Amino acid sequence: MQQKFIQKQMMNQQLSVTQQRSLEILKMGETELQESIRELCRQNPFVEYRQSIDFNEWIEEGFSAPASWKSDLYKQLYTGSEPFDPRLCGYIIESLNENGLFTDSEEESAAYLNCTPDQWKEALHTIQKLEPAGIAARSQKECILLQLSRRKEWFAYRLLKTYGSSRKLPSWKEMAEKEHVSLQTVKNALATIRTCSLHPDLGEDAEKKEVLIPDLSIDCENGEVVIEPVKYGQLHVLTISEKNETLKKYFQEANFFIDAINKRNRTLLILANEIISVQKNHFLFHDELEACTLQEIAQKSGFHESTVSRTLSNKYYLFEGTIYPLKGLFVSKTRGGTSQDSVLKAIGTLISQEDPHKPFSDQQLCNQLEDLGIYVSRRAINKYRKVLGIENANKRKARNK
């Protein structure tokens, strides 16, 4: 009985490792996948890769796009292993100010999103775990606390949390006596606090170049949207005749890798078909994106939401000479059922046509959208303006004087 138990445990462990590796391949973007293929060919003598496109040439052609610090947050979010609420987390990211802090009212935000305080805090903490340290802090003090926590400087953390809000800061000696530590320990902790930044380090406006390699190509032919996988090459496994356990292991590894890639590509194509069927008019007529969520695509395709999320993370498509992320085709719904993309375009159009000396207030925009059959709250108008980078009516009026 004990022997059978050990065998079963080993089989389960082997299956778990295999499943984990398969999930890793499912999540890989094309750049990472090509690197894994090259690594496999270097290590496995029975695998041959015949490239149909010079991959290095493809990169050198300059298929890259500027990535803002917000898009980097989305990338971390969607490629991470922790579960998250895309609606709440996306709202928080879009609401961060130019310094990466969240300074809006938490109560109003939770009310607008129709979520509980616990759900809101969980989403906020999810974003605060991302890089850079201090992102989505609600104040400069919290930004420093998050940096200290990330660096595991717990004594400095406690000092700032305990005395940072005091109207009258105690002397170093008083703090040392209260904390039962030496004066030098307090000095060191305060010096550590001073090494932190009041804002998260967003870099040089995060205008970095990121190489984007498309997995799919989308074209419009005769009124239909055509999806084609971009083929960079073909893997081949050489046959073996010898019954050698070492050679057999190489052979099994090669076949597993090819099967996992084929499964990844099939799943990606199925999901892309479902998404693009929803967004068909966007590709054919350049209409605004329709409301489309992760949950809806999971229901349509029959895959679990986690599988959909893993498969679409870090995947891109080529359309009319430009590369876009597949996750960009997901658009949340407003409370009225309208897609956010439609609302953003409508707001941008109304403001572009307003009298520059009498710009529309948020309430006036709200009323005009309602006349168009788009129902959005005034508070939501404020959020959408921020997403579009449009100032409020007073600032727009002052700028046009």
Disulfide bonds with the S-S distance in Angstrom:
none
